[in-house]
Amino acid sequence: MKKALTITTHEEQAKNDRAFWRSRSPEERLDAVEILRLESGKFLYEYPSRLRRIVTIIGFKDLIKNKKSTQRPKDKVDVEELTQ
């Protein structure tokens, strides 16, 4: 599978999303809405009502170490910006 990165604006993405959904049949659109409805029901009724309140804070050196270890393009850019 070939991976591609597309840089777009929110406006362009919204236009592409509308074009995608307009190309789908009414049945496919309803199926997608049903999936979203089921997922939102899980969020409301199956997941814990309270969010985790413990937040782990790491130091600057550990942040840089973690970002370097992921090898994600965004993290590489973050490391360059943070270490300048």
N, C-alpha and C positions, 0 to 999 in steps of 0.2 A: 504494500500500500504506500503510495507516494504522499508525503506530508507537505502541506503548503501553508504559508503564513500570509494572511491577507490583512492589510491595514486599511481601515475604513473609518468613516465618521458615524456617529449615532444616527444621523439623518439617513445616510446611505444604508446602514444596517436595517433601519426600520422599513425603508423602501423594499429592500431585499426580502425581509420577513413577510411583508404584505404580499409581494409577488409569489413567494413560496406558498403561502396559505391559500391564495386565490387559485393556484394551480392544482390544489387538492380538491377531491370530490367532497360534497357535503357530508357523506358518511365518514370519510377520513377525518374531517374537521371535528365532527361529533365524537369520534373515537378519541381524538386528542383531548378534547374537553373533558370527556369521562375519565381519562387517565389523570388529568390534573385535579379533577374533583376527588378522586379516590386518594391521591397523594395528599391533598389538603386535609382530608378527613383523618388520615394517619397523623398528620402534624397536630391536629386539634385534639384527637382522642387517644392515640396510642403512645405518643412520646411523653416523657415526663413534663409536668406542667411548670416545673422550675428549671431554670437554666443553671448550669454549673457556675459557681461564683468564685472559684479559685483560679487565679491567673498566675502563670509562671513567668517571671521576668528573667531574661538572660542578659548578660553583660555584652558590651560592644564587641569584645574579642570573640565571644561565643557566637554572636550574631554573624560576624564575618565568616567564621569557621563553618557555621551551618549553611550559609548562602553558597560558599565555595563547594561544599559537599554535594549540593543538589544538581549541579550542572545545568540548571535551567537558564535559558538566555536572559530572562528578566533578572534573575539573581546575579548573573555575571555583570550586568549593567549596574545593578544596585551596589555591588562590591566596588566597582570602579568609581562610582559617584561618592560612596561613603569613605573611601580611602584616599581621596584627593586632598 
